[in-house]
Amino acid sequence: MGLLRTIALIVLGISFLVFVLFFGRLPALRRTPIATLHNIFFIRIPHGLVALDEAVTGRRLTRSLARFIDFMMNDRHPTVVIFFLALLAGGEFLYLPTAWPMMSTWHRVAGTIAVVLPYLFLYLAVMADPGYITPENHAYYMSLYPYDYSIFYPGQHCRTCGFLKPPRSKHCSICKRCIAKLDHHCIFINGCVGYGNHHWFLLLLLSTAVLTSYGALLGFSLLSDLIASRHPAWSLWPPRGMPMSQYLVTWTRGLQDNVCMGAVSLLATMTSPLVWGLLAYTVWLIYCGTTTNESLKWSDWKDDMDDGLAFKRRMSPDRTRDPRVESTWTRWPLGTQQVLVRTDDGMPPGPGGPGEGQWDRVWNIKDVENLYDMGFWDNLMDVFVRDYSFGSSREQPAVEGEVRIRKAPKPSCF
């Protein structure tokens, strides 16, 4: 029992630290204990260790460690992908020899599918083009989305690639490429999640979450059946007619008799919430019609709004697009209806610039329209269906440069 408890505590601790690392910087958790723990574990403690190393070794150890961390975090290498594959394959190698003879035909079929799908979707997510922007496809990516004049403005160039930045694109410092509709760089696929592979990444998260949950439930169910064969009064839950102490001791004995399957079931139980959390956050971003990159930009706007530095005014519905800096036609059924700007002194911007009418100070992110939010179904189709046609709104405007408004954009989720 002591060994299993130690293993469980170690796995639980690692899972919790990974959760804090991934979620601690999210805007939605900024003022929560998770953000506080992220600040302590990954900012204050490292800074304290750096100060200690500077006093003891003159920062020689820190510089060596910094070079290693810079390589691990800012260069493409398959280390984490190999670790992920080893974790999957190793767990299945320990789990299946004990569990397979006890599984029914239905569970064998379902289990085989659950095991195979994460490998398939990992391969597709890694091998798919995430949306690398090249001279040949630049015009195509320029026509996918319009500029919203809030977080994406026309006329901005990538200083590294030299491209005019398409709407919703970003340069990845790790991949050293500009990515269309960049969501984030994912170490688990050793590449970016963007317009071309977002759907494979989502399916990878879903299949992994299903695999860990299914493996945990099946493992504990099989272990419970083995325990019940020796203890007729045994019940998985609730423990009928059995004190809690005896219930836990019986569980421990069952795990010790089937260490491999029991350890993998515990690991799957503890990692499932992390995978489901990542999946839920990804689906929530799709619901909001945004990406991880854009959510961080909206978070910056929220801070400026709190300081009274943000202003907006309406965009003329019959404006003419400048073909030198933006596409004169996009597949998107909506055109921007607002211009959002920030000032350093908290005073409204002067005359000129895009838009028309009076500048209104914006205090709440809910008062800002998100041009890229078409509703959950259309947002989801935009992820899964390349060049998705938004009903009849796909047709080209009769007058070049005209923006047809099909419906009002939704307020930002942030």
Buried (B, 14 or more C-beta within 10 A) or exposed (E): EEEBEEBBEEBBEEBBBEBBEBBBBBBBBBEEEBBBBBBEBBEEEEEEEBEEBEEEEEBEBBEEBEEEEEEEEEEEEEEBBEEBBEEBEEBBEBBBEBBEEBBEEEBEEBBEEBBEBBBEBBEBBBEBBBBBBEEEBBEBBBBBBBBBBBBBBBEEEBEEBEBBBBBBBBBBEBBEBBBBBBBBBBBBBBBBBBBBBBBBBBBBBBBBBBBBBBBBBBBBBBBBEBBBEEBEEBBBEEBEEBEEEEBEEBBBEBBEEBBBBBBBBBBBBBBBBBBBBBBEBBBEBBBBBBBBBBBBBBBEBBEBBEEEBBBBBBBEEEBEBEEEBBBBBBBBBBBBBBBBBBBEEEEEBEEEEBBEEEBBBBEEBEBBBBBBBBEEEBBBBBBEEEEBEBEEBEEEEEEEBBBBEEEEBBBBBB
